[in-house]
Amino acid sequence: MTGKVLLVHGLLNATSWLRPLAARLRAHGFAPELFGYSSLLDGPQRAVPRLVERLRREPVDAMVGHSLGGLIALEALRAEPGLAVPRVVCIGTPLRGSASARGLAARGWTRPLLGRSAGLLQQGLQRWDGAAAVGVVAGDVARGMGRLFCRFDGASDGTVGLEETRLPGIADHCTVHCSHTGLVFSADAAAQAAHFLRHGRFAQA
């Protein structure tokens, strides 16, 4: 599969954050587009309906979401099951909820950083049972601010625990040697995302 791929950014980011990933996917033969929202002021309550409307108006062949962006993408497909988006790649997404987010929410001085996205980031999803095939690219280099606010059980990318990226119902999962922030700039993460978008599975290590 090739075609239009809509990229969705994460917490406290903007569309410009995903331009390096977009460039790498373009080099793999895809036509990336960017979806922007305010993680603080919009949160999923506003971002999800806006994303659904964007997908109705301008259909795409797949979506790629970094961190919170992966949750926003899946929530849009859950809200509107009729949207014809066959594949989604979540990159560094805390699908089962984020211990870092819960740590931030527990402190009055850091709670505002989560804005209206606090609930979704803390709780995540129970499982994925939508029509789209979902693949997850996770990082295992524990370098990030998340370590200041929680203790991970097992490997992490410094912000999201590896086990937090695993969810019943996803089609495939892979790990690249990268931190949470670095995933957006990683050639390996982009190559794995492109492979999943094209084949519905990740390349074998």
C-alpha positions as CSV (number, residue, x, y, z in Angstrom):
1,M,0.0,0.0,0.0
2,T,1.1,3.5,-0.8
3,G,-0.9,6.7,-0.6
4,K,-2.0,9.5,1.7
5,V,-0.9,9.1,5.4
6,L,-2.2,11.5,8.0
7,L,0.3,12.2,10.8
8,V,-1.0,13.2,14.3
9,H,1.4,14.7,16.9
10,G,1.5,14.2,20.6
11,L,1.4,16.2,23.8
12,L,2.7,19.8,23.8
13,N,3.7,19.5,20.2
14,A,2.7,21.0,16.9
15,T,2.6,19.8,13.3
16,S,6.1,21.0,12.7
17,W,7.3,18.4,15.2
18,L,6.4,15.7,12.7
19,R,8.1,17.2,9.6
20,P,11.2,14.9,9.9
21,L,9.0,11.8,10.1
22,A,6.9,13.1,7.2
23,A,10.1,13.6,5.1
24,R,11.2,10.0,5.8
25,L,7.8,8.6,4.9
26,R,7.8,10.6,1.7
27,A,11.1,9.0,0.9
28,H,9.5,5.6,1.4
29,G,6.9,6.5,-1.3
30,F,4.0,7.8,0.9
31,A,2.2,11.2,0.7
32,P,2.2,12.4,4.3
33,E,-0.2,15.1,5.6
34,L,-0.3,16.7,9.0
35,F,-3.2,17.1,11.5
36,G,-2.8,19.8,14.2
37,Y,-4.6,20.4,17.4
38,S,-4.0,21.8,20.9
39,S,-3.3,19.0,23.4
40,L,-3.9,21.5,26.2
41,L,-6.9,23.4,25.1
42,D,-8.6,20.9,22.7
43,G,-7.8,17.5,24.2
44,P,-9.6,14.5,22.8
45,Q,-13.0,16.2,23.4
46,R,-12.3,18.7,20.6
47,A,-9.5,17.0,18.7
48,V,-11.3,13.7,18.0
49,P,-14.4,15.3,16.4
50,R,-12.1,17.6,14.3
51,L,-10.1,14.6,13.2
52,V,-13.3,12.7,12.3
53,E,-14.5,15.6,10.2
54,R,-11.1,15.9,8.5
55,L,-11.1,12.2,7.6
56,R,-14.7,12.5,6.2
57,R,-13.8,15.5,4.1
58,E,-10.3,14.3,3.0
59,P,-10.0,10.5,3.2
60,V,-6.6,9.0,3.7
61,D,-5.1,5.5,3.3
62,A,-3.6,5.4,6.8
63,M,-2.7,7.3,9.9
64,V,0.5,7.5,12.0
65,G,0.4,9.0,15.5
66,H,3.2,9.8,17.9
67,S,2.6,9.3,21.6
68,L,-0.8,11.0,22.4
69,G,-1.4,11.3,18.7
70,G,-1.8,7.5,18.4
71,L,-4.6,7.6,21.0
72,I,-6.3,10.5,19.3
73,A,-6.2,8.6,16.0
74,L,-7.7,5.4,17.5
75,E,-10.3,7.4,19.4
76,A,-11.4,9.0,16.1
77,L,-11.8,5.5,14.5
78,R,-13.7,4.3,17.5
79,A,-16.0,7.3,17.3
80,E,-16.7,6.8,13.6
81,P,-16.3,3.1,12.7
82,G,-17.3,3.7,9.1
83,L,-14.2,5.7,8.3
84,A,-12.2,3.7,5.7
85,V,-8.7,3.9,7.3
86,P,-7.3,0.4,6.9
87,R,-4.0,0.8,8.9
88,V,-2.7,2.9,11.8
89,V,0.8,3.0,13.2
90,C,1.2,4.2,16.8
91,I,4.8,5.4,17.6
92,G,5.6,5.5,21.3
93,T,2.0,5.6,22.2
94,P,0.9,4.7,25.8
95,L,-2.0,2.6,24.6
96,R,-2.6,1.2,28.1
97,G,-2.3,4.5,29.9
98,S,0.8,6.4,31.0
99,A,2.5,6.2,34.4
100,S,4.3,9.4,33.5
101,A,1.0,11.2,32.9
102,R,-0.3,9.9,36.3
103,G,2.8,11.2,37.9
104,L,2.4,14.6,36.3
105,A,-1.3,14.7,37.3
106,A,-0.4,13.9,40.9
107,R,1.6,17.1,41.3
108,G,-0.2,20.5,41.3
109,W,2.7,22.3,39.5
110,T,2.9,19.8,36.6
111,R,-0.8,18.9,36.2
112,P,-1.5,21.8,33.9
113,L,1.0,20.3,31.3
114,L,-1.5,17.6,30.5
115,G,-4.4,20.0,29.9
116,R,-7.6,18.4,28.6
117,S,-5.7,15.4,27.5
118,A,-5.1,14.2,31.1
119,G,-7.8,11.6,31.2
120,L,-7.0,9.8,28.0
121,L,-3.3,9.8,28.7
122,Q,-3.7,8.4,32.2
123,Q,-6.3,5.8,31.3
124,G,-5.5,4.7,27.7
125,L,-7.6,2.0,26.2
126,Q,-8.7,-1.5,27.3
127,R,-8.2,-3.2,23.9
128,W,-8.5,-2.5,20.2
129,D,-11.4,-4.1,18.4
130,G,-11.8,-1.7,15.5
131,A,-11.5,-2.5,11.8
132,A,-8.1,-0.9,11.2
133,A,-5.0,-3.0,11.6
134,V,-2.9,-1.3,14.3
135,G,0.9,-1.6,14.6
136,V,3.0,-0.2,17.4
137,V,6.6,1.0,17.2
138,A,8.1,1.4,20.7
139,G,11.5,2.7,21.9
140,D,13.7,1.2,24.6
141,V,16.3,3.9,25.3
142,A,15.3,5.2,28.7
143,R,16.1,8.9,28.2
144,G,13.4,11.3,28.9
145,M,11.6,13.5,31.4
146,G,9.1,10.8,32.3
147,R,11.7,9.2,34.6
148,L,11.4,12.2,36.9
149,F,7.8,11.5,37.6
150,C,7.5,7.7,37.8
151,R,9.3,4.5,38.1
152,F,8.9,2.1,35.1
153,D,8.6,-1.6,35.6
154,G,10.9,-2.9,32.9
155,A,12.1,-1.2,29.7
156,S,11.0,2.3,28.6
157,D,11.7,5.0,26.2
158,G,12.2,7.4,29.1
159,T,8.6,8.7,28.9
160,V,6.5,5.6,28.0
161,G,7.0,2.1,29.4
162,L,7.4,-0.7,26.9
163,E,4.5,-2.6,28.4
164,E,2.3,0.5,28.2
165,T,2.6,0.3,24.4
166,R,1.2,-3.2,24.2
167,L,-2.6,-3.7,23.8
168,P,-4.9,-6.6,23.2
169,G,-6.1,-6.5,19.6
170,I,-3.2,-4.8,17.9
171,A,-1.8,-6.5,14.8
172,D,1.9,-6.2,15.4
173,H,4.5,-4.6,17.7
174,C,8.2,-3.8,17.3
175,T,10.9,-2.1,19.3
176,V,13.6,0.2,18.0
177,H,16.6,1.4,20.0
178,C,15.4,5.0,20.5
179,S,14.1,7.4,23.2
180,H,10.6,8.8,23.2
181,T,11.5,12.1,21.6
182,G,14.0,10.4,19.2
183,L,11.3,8.1,17.7
184,V,10.1,11.1,15.6
185,F,13.5,11.5,14.1
186,S,14.5,7.8,13.8
187,A,15.2,6.3,10.4
188,D,14.5,2.9,11.9
189,A,11.1,3.9,13.3
190,A,10.1,5.5,10.0
191,A,11.2,2.4,8.1
192,Q,9.3,0.1,10.4
193,A,6.2,2.3,10.1
194,A,6.5,2.3,6.3
195,H,6.8,-1.5,6.3
196,F,3.7,-1.9,8.4
197,L,1.7,0.6,6.2
198,R,2.7,-1.4,3.1
199,H,2.5,-5.0,4.4
200,G,0.4,-4.9,7.6
201,R,3.3,-6.2,9.6
202,F,6.7,-5.0,10.7
203,A,10.0,-6.1,9.2
204,Q,11.8,-8.8,11.1
205,A,14.8,-7.8,13.0
